Amino acid sequence: MLGLVAVPLNYLVLRRLLAIVETFRGATPLSPRTRPRLQAIAWALLGCRFSASSLARREGGLDAGASLHLQAGFSISGWLAVLLTFLLARVFAEGTHMREDLEGTV
């Protein structure tokens, strides 16, 4: 069941990563299209995290008071990856804005 949910999300992530790599091969790594791509990756990662934990909770038969980190495979690194991807999207947005300002003043 989790595989059926993960396939389209992984496809989305890999397509966006490929587009970002293609942008980096060019002369403009701070492309305005990088931020939406990173945000799409972050949302897909978030969807994977929620679907995996909800499926583990349902399949594991956890009750509402059960400790999620012990029985549902809670991983701080997965949630940190989601947070850092959103943060990276914001950094690229600011970098793009600063580059546009610099090009406007020169």
N, C-alpha and C positions, 0 to 999 in steps of 0.2 A: 504494500500500500504506500509506504513512504517513497519507494522508488518511482511510483507513478506521479507523485507530487514533485519529486526532486528533478526529474528529467527536464521538464520545461523550464524550471528555475535555473538549473545548471546551464541549459542551452542559452538562456538570456544572459547569464553572467559571462559565458565564454564568448558570445558574439560581441558584447560590449567591450570586453577586454581586448579582443582582436581589433576592434575599431580604435580603441585608445592606443594600442601598439602601432597601428598604421599612422595615426596622427603623430606619434612620437618619432616615427621614421622621417617624417617631413621636417620642415624647418620651424614649425610652430607647435611646440608641445603645450603651450598655453592656449589651446583652441577653445572658443566658447562652447563647443560641443562636448568637451570633456566632462564638465560638471554634470549635465543631465545623464551622461553615461555612467558616471560614478554613482550618482544617486539611484539609478535603476539597479545597479549592482548591489548597493546597500539595501534597497527594498527587497530584492530577491533573497539576499542573505538573511534578512529579518524574517521573511516568509519561511525559509528553510528552518530557521531556529524554532519558530512557533509551531510549524507543522511537526517537526521531529519531537518536540517536547510534548505536544498534545497527543500525538500518536503513542509515544512511550507511556504517557500517563494512562491512556485508554487501554492499551494492550497489557500494561503491567498491573492493571486493576488497582491503581492507587486511589485512595479516598482523598477528600478535600483537605484533610489535615495532615497528609503525609508529607514528608520532607522530599522536595523535588530533587535536590542535589544528590541525594543518596540513591534514589531508585529510578530516576528518569534520565540519568546520564547528563546532568547539568554540567556545562563546561564554560568556565569564565572566558576562555580564549575565543570561543565562538561568538559570544556576546561582545567581547572586546573588538573582534574583527568587524562586526556590524557598526559599532560606534566609530571606530577609526576610519571606516570607509565613508561614513557620512561626514566626518571631520575632513578627510582628504578632499571630498567634493567641495567643501566650503573653502579650503585653502586654494584649490584650483580656481574657484570663482574669484577670489580676491586677487590672485596672481594675474588672471585675465584682465580684471578691472585695472590693476596697476599698469599692466602693459599697454592697455588702450589709452590710459592717461599719459603715459610716457610718449607714445607715438603721437598724441595730440599736441604735446608741447614742443616736440622737436621739429 
